[in-house]
Amino acid sequence: MSNLDEKEPFIPLASVSTSITLSSEQFDKLVSRSAKSSGIANPAALGLAAFALTTFVLSAFNAGNYLIDIRLEPVVLPLALFYGGLAQVLAGMWEFKLNNVFGATAFTSYGAFWMSFAGYVHIIVPHIKQYGNVKKATSLFLLAWFIFTLIMNVAALKVSKFLLVLFTILDVTFLLLFLGNFFNIPLIVNIGGWFGILTAFVAWYGSAAVVINSTFKRQVLPLGVYP
């Protein structure tokens, strides 16, 4: 898949150049991992796709009854466990194998987020309702993930425009969901849901870029690497 020399250092997902003057050899160096050195396909396409789809479905419910009946929300559970959860964790493990610290940390963490979210909603919440203030517990959960996402956002400043946009919008999403739950203001949660939908489409774009660029052997969708 790649024409890289075995000594060529790995260049992560976000390091895809936006230049339209790249030779095919240069492009391969930017979008492909060396089959000779790793034998592993780029796991970012899977990780981003899993994150995008699960985020989209949950956010459609967070946006309110404008899109779908809120009573159908349990449909998120299998996605959170197997696609947003398991698939992302696997993508993170492959990123570890490729020595990509950013991708490994992000995919493994957000995969664990979806698994823990599913467990929290369907196992923990029914047992703590008797104590009241479930929304306060949910807001603490969301605040912790907002802080983690903020850390990843700072790291994205040195990686690519795509990741910077993705994590910035995701930060806003977590912040709005935290505020909406903490102060019990459904409208803010709904707005957070719409930002979540936007986050999903940005992540889908990133996944599509990896798949399409690799398939066409040339840059079709730019990701915007920083020098």
C-alpha positions as CSV (number, residue, x, y, z in Angstrom):
1,M,0.0,0.0,0.0
2,S,2.9,2.3,0.7
3,N,6.1,3.1,-1.1
4,L,7.8,4.3,2.1
5,D,11.3,3.2,2.9
6,E,11.5,1.1,6.1
7,K,13.4,3.9,7.8
8,E,10.7,6.5,7.1
9,P,9.1,7.6,10.4
10,F,5.4,7.1,10.9
11,I,3.3,10.2,10.1
12,P,0.0,10.1,11.9
13,L,-3.5,10.6,10.5
14,A,-3.6,14.4,11.1
15,S,-0.3,14.9,9.2
16,V,-2.0,14.9,5.8
17,S,-0.8,17.8,3.8
18,T,-3.3,20.2,2.1
19,S,-0.9,20.9,-0.8
20,I,-2.3,20.0,-4.2
21,T,1.2,19.7,-5.7
22,L,2.2,16.5,-3.9
23,S,3.7,13.8,-6.0
24,S,2.2,10.3,-5.6
25,E,5.2,9.2,-3.6
26,Q,4.9,12.2,-1.2
27,F,1.2,11.6,-0.8
28,D,1.8,8.0,0.1
29,K,4.2,9.1,2.8
30,L,1.5,11.4,4.3
31,V,-1.6,9.2,4.2
32,S,-0.2,5.6,4.5
33,R,1.5,3.7,7.2
34,S,4.3,1.5,6.0
35,A,3.1,-2.0,5.3
36,K,6.7,-3.2,5.6
37,S,7.2,-1.9,9.1
38,S,3.7,-2.4,10.6
39,G,1.4,-4.4,8.4
40,I,-1.5,-2.5,10.0
41,A,-4.0,-0.4,8.0
42,N,-4.8,3.1,9.2
43,P,-7.2,2.6,12.2
44,A,-8.2,6.2,12.3
45,A,-10.9,5.7,9.7
46,L,-12.6,3.1,11.9
47,G,-12.1,5.1,15.1
48,L,-13.5,8.3,13.6
49,A,-16.4,6.5,11.9
50,A,-17.4,4.8,15.2
51,F,-17.2,8.0,17.1
52,A,-19.2,9.9,14.5
53,L,-22.1,7.5,14.1
54,T,-22.7,6.9,17.8
55,T,-22.4,10.6,18.6
56,F,-24.9,11.4,15.8
57,V,-27.5,9.0,17.1
58,L,-27.2,10.1,20.8
59,S,-27.1,13.8,19.8
60,A,-30.3,13.4,17.8
61,F,-32.1,12.6,21.1
62,N,-30.3,15.3,23.0
63,A,-31.6,17.8,20.4
64,G,-35.1,17.1,21.7
65,N,-38.3,15.8,20.1
66,Y,-37.6,17.9,17.0
67,L,-35.9,15.0,15.3
68,I,-37.0,11.8,17.0
69,D,-39.2,10.5,19.9
70,I,-37.0,10.6,23.1
71,R,-38.6,7.4,24.2
72,L,-36.6,5.5,21.5
73,E,-33.3,6.5,23.2
74,P,-32.4,2.9,24.2
75,V,-31.4,2.4,20.6
76,V,-28.2,4.1,21.6
77,L,-27.1,1.3,24.0
78,P,-25.9,-1.3,21.4
79,L,-24.1,1.4,19.4
80,A,-22.4,2.7,22.6
81,L,-21.2,-0.7,23.6
82,F,-20.1,-2.2,20.3
83,Y,-19.4,0.5,17.7
84,G,-18.7,3.7,19.6
85,G,-17.2,1.6,22.4
86,L,-15.5,-1.6,21.3
87,A,-14.6,-0.5,17.8
88,Q,-13.0,2.7,19.1
89,V,-11.0,0.9,21.8
90,L,-9.7,-1.5,19.1
91,A,-8.8,1.4,16.9
92,G,-6.9,2.8,19.9
93,M,-5.0,-0.4,20.5
94,W,-3.9,-0.4,16.8
95,E,-2.8,3.2,17.2
96,F,-0.7,2.1,20.2
97,K,0.9,-0.5,17.9
98,L,1.7,2.3,15.5
99,N,3.2,4.5,18.2
100,N,0.7,7.3,17.7
101,V,0.2,8.7,21.2
102,F,-2.5,11.2,20.2
103,G,-4.7,8.7,18.3
104,A,-4.2,5.9,20.8
105,T,-5.2,8.1,23.7
106,A,-8.2,9.7,21.9
107,F,-9.7,6.5,20.5
108,T,-9.2,4.4,23.6
109,S,-10.5,7.1,25.9
110,Y,-13.6,7.9,23.9
111,G,-14.3,4.2,23.3
112,A,-14.2,3.8,27.1
113,F,-16.5,6.9,27.3
114,W,-19.2,5.2,25.3
115,M,-18.9,2.0,27.3
116,S,-19.0,3.8,30.6
117,F,-21.9,6.0,29.4
118,A,-24.0,3.0,28.4
119,G,-23.2,1.4,31.8
120,Y,-24.1,4.6,33.7
121,V,-27.4,5.2,31.9
122,H,-28.7,1.6,32.0
123,I,-27.2,0.3,35.2
124,I,-26.3,3.1,37.6
125,V,-29.0,5.7,37.0
126,P,-31.9,3.3,37.9
127,H,-30.3,2.7,41.3
128,I,-29.5,6.3,42.1
129,K,-32.9,7.8,41.1
130,Q,-34.1,7.3,44.7
131,Y,-31.6,9.8,45.9
132,G,-32.6,12.5,43.5
133,N,-30.2,14.8,41.7
134,V,-29.5,12.4,38.9
135,K,-28.8,15.3,36.6
136,K,-26.1,16.6,39.0
137,A,-24.4,13.2,38.8
138,T,-24.7,13.3,35.0
139,S,-23.3,16.8,34.9
140,L,-20.2,15.7,36.9
141,F,-19.7,12.9,34.4
142,L,-19.9,15.4,31.5
143,L,-17.6,17.9,33.2
144,A,-14.9,15.3,33.6
145,W,-15.1,14.5,29.9
146,F,-15.1,18.2,29.0
147,I,-11.8,18.6,30.9
148,F,-10.2,15.6,29.1
149,T,-11.4,16.9,25.7
150,L,-10.0,20.3,26.5
151,I,-6.6,18.6,27.0
152,M,-6.9,16.9,23.7
153,N,-7.9,20.2,22.1
154,V,-4.7,21.8,23.2
155,A,-2.7,18.9,21.8
156,A,-4.6,19.2,18.5
157,L,-3.2,22.7,18.1
158,K,0.1,21.1,16.9
159,V,-1.5,18.4,14.8
160,S,-4.0,19.4,12.2
161,K,-6.8,21.8,11.4
162,F,-9.3,19.0,11.1
163,L,-8.6,17.8,14.7
164,L,-8.6,21.3,16.0
165,V,-12.0,21.9,14.6
166,L,-13.3,18.5,15.8
167,F,-12.1,18.9,19.4
168,T,-13.2,22.5,19.6
169,I,-16.8,21.6,18.6
170,L,-16.7,18.6,20.9
171,D,-15.6,20.8,23.8
172,V,-18.6,23.1,23.2
173,T,-20.9,20.1,23.1
174,F,-19.7,18.7,26.4
175,L,-19.8,22.1,28.0
176,L,-23.4,22.8,26.9
177,L,-24.5,19.3,28.0
178,F,-22.8,19.9,31.4
179,L,-24.4,23.3,31.9
180,G,-27.8,22.0,30.8
181,N,-27.8,19.1,33.2
182,F,-26.3,21.0,36.1
183,F,-28.8,23.9,36.0
184,N,-31.6,21.6,34.7
185,I,-32.2,23.7,31.6
186,P,-33.5,21.5,28.8
187,L,-33.0,24.1,26.1
188,I,-29.2,24.2,26.7
189,V,-29.1,20.4,26.5
190,N,-31.0,20.6,23.2
191,I,-28.4,23.1,21.8
192,G,-25.7,20.8,23.0
193,G,-27.4,18.1,21.0
194,W,-27.2,20.1,17.8
195,F,-23.5,20.8,18.4
196,G,-23.1,17.0,18.9
197,I,-24.6,16.5,15.5
198,L,-22.2,19.0,14.0
199,T,-19.4,17.1,15.8
200,A,-20.5,13.9,14.3
201,F,-20.4,15.3,10.7
202,V,-16.9,16.7,11.2
203,A,-15.7,13.3,12.5
204,W,-17.4,11.6,9.5
205,Y,-15.5,13.9,7.2
206,G,-12.2,12.9,8.8
207,S,-13.1,9.2,8.4
208,A,-14.1,9.7,4.8
209,A,-10.9,11.6,4.1
210,V,-8.8,8.6,5.4
211,V,-10.8,6.0,3.4
212,I,-11.2,8.0,0.2
213,N,-7.7,9.3,0.1
214,S,-6.2,5.9,0.7
215,T,-8.5,4.2,-1.8
216,F,-7.9,6.8,-4.6
217,K,-4.2,6.9,-3.8
218,R,-4.3,10.7,-4.0
219,Q,-5.5,13.6,-1.8
220,V,-9.3,14.1,-2.4
221,L,-10.3,15.4,1.0
222,P,-7.7,17.6,2.8
223,L,-7.2,17.3,6.6
224,G,-4.9,20.3,7.0
225,V,-1.6,19.5,8.7
226,Y,0.2,22.2,10.6
227,P,3.9,22.7,9.6
